[in-house]
Amino acid sequence: MTAYIIIVEFTIDTADMATFLPHMLANARTTLQREAGCERFDVLRPAGSSDRILLYEVYRDRAAFDLHGTTPHYLAFAAATAAWIRNKSVTVYGLVTDPTSAVAV
C-alpha cells in the first residue's frame, strides 16, 4: 500500500476564523482518534495570514481517505463550516520513496 497524502487549503472570512477553527481542530482530532487509516492530520496557518488554513493529511491509502469523507464527524464538520469557506482547494501528493526513482503514487 502507498500512503495517500493531501494538502487542503481553505480561505475563510477573517471574521469567521475564530468560529471555524474550533470545528477544524475537532475534526482533525476526531479523525486521528477514530480512523485507523489516518496516519497524520495537521492543521496549519501560514505565518502572517488571518484568512487561510492549510491541512496536511496522510492516509494509509486512497480507500482510507475515501472512507474519511463518509464519516459522521467529517459530514458534521462540512455542514457546520460550509458558509464560512470562501475557497477550498485539494491537492493529492505521492510520496517520493527514492529521489532517483518514480513517485510512489
C-alpha positions as CSV (number, residue, x, y, z in Angstrom):
1,M,0.0,0.0,0.0
2,T,1.1,3.5,-0.7
3,A,0.4,6.5,1.5
4,Y,-2.3,8.9,0.2
5,I,-1.3,12.4,1.0
6,I,-3.4,15.5,0.5
7,I,-3.0,19.2,1.2
8,V,-6.2,21.1,1.6
9,E,-6.1,24.9,1.6
10,F,-9.1,26.9,2.9
11,T,-9.7,30.6,2.6
12,I,-12.0,31.7,5.4
13,D,-13.5,35.2,6.0
14,T,-11.3,36.7,8.7
15,A,-14.4,37.5,10.8
16,D,-15.4,33.8,10.8
17,M,-11.9,32.3,11.5
18,A,-12.5,32.2,15.3
19,T,-15.7,30.2,14.8
20,F,-14.3,28.0,12.0
21,L,-11.0,27.0,13.7
22,P,-12.5,25.0,16.7
23,H,-14.6,23.0,14.2
24,M,-11.5,22.3,12.1
25,L,-9.4,21.3,15.1
26,A,-12.2,19.0,16.4
27,N,-12.4,17.3,13.0
28,A,-8.7,16.7,12.9
29,R,-8.6,15.3,16.4
30,T,-11.6,13.0,15.9
31,T,-10.2,11.8,12.5
32,L,-6.9,10.8,14.2
33,Q,-8.7,9.1,17.1
34,R,-11.4,7.2,15.2
35,E,-10.0,6.5,11.8
36,A,-7.3,3.8,11.8
37,G,-6.4,4.7,8.2
38,C,-5.5,8.3,9.0
39,E,-1.8,8.5,10.0
40,R,-1.4,12.3,10.2
41,F,-3.7,15.3,10.2
42,D,-2.0,18.7,10.8
43,V,-3.8,22.0,10.8
44,L,-1.5,24.8,9.8
45,R,-1.9,28.6,9.5
46,P,0.6,30.4,7.2
47,A,2.6,33.0,9.1
48,G,1.1,36.4,8.9
49,S,-2.2,35.1,7.5
50,S,-5.6,35.7,9.1
51,D,-7.8,34.1,6.5
52,R,-6.0,30.9,5.4
53,I,-5.8,27.4,6.9
54,L,-3.7,24.6,5.4
55,L,-4.3,20.9,6.2
56,Y,-1.6,18.2,5.8
57,E,-3.3,14.8,5.9
58,V,-1.7,11.4,5.4
59,Y,-3.9,8.3,4.9
60,R,-2.8,4.7,4.7
61,D,-4.3,4.5,1.1
62,R,-6.9,6.0,-1.1
63,A,-9.6,3.8,0.4
64,A,-8.9,5.2,3.9
65,F,-9.3,8.7,2.5
66,D,-12.5,7.9,0.8
67,L,-13.9,6.4,4.0
68,H,-13.0,9.7,5.8
69,G,-15.3,11.6,3.6
70,T,-18.3,9.4,4.7
71,T,-17.7,9.6,8.4
72,P,-20.3,11.3,10.7
73,H,-17.7,13.6,12.2
74,Y,-16.5,14.8,8.7
75,L,-20.0,15.2,7.4
76,A,-21.0,17.3,10.5
77,F,-17.8,19.4,10.1
78,A,-18.6,20.0,6.4
79,A,-22.2,21.0,7.1
80,A,-21.3,23.3,10.0
81,T,-18.5,25.2,8.2
82,A,-19.7,25.4,4.6
83,A,-21.0,29.0,4.9
84,W,-17.6,30.3,6.2
85,I,-15.4,28.8,3.4
86,R,-14.7,31.3,0.6
87,N,-12.4,28.9,-1.2
88,K,-11.1,25.3,-0.8
89,S,-8.5,23.5,-2.9
90,V,-7.3,19.9,-2.5
91,T,-4.1,18.6,-3.9
92,V,-3.1,15.0,-3.9
93,Y,0.6,14.2,-3.4
94,G,2.6,11.0,-3.9
95,L,5.4,10.0,-1.5
96,V,8.8,10.1,-3.2
97,T,10.5,6.9,-1.9
98,D,13.8,7.4,-3.7
99,P,14.8,10.7,-5.4
100,T,16.2,8.7,-8.4
101,S,13.0,6.7,-8.9
102,A,9.4,7.3,-9.8
103,V,6.9,8.8,-7.4
104,A,5.1,6.1,-5.4
105,V,1.5,7.1,-6.2
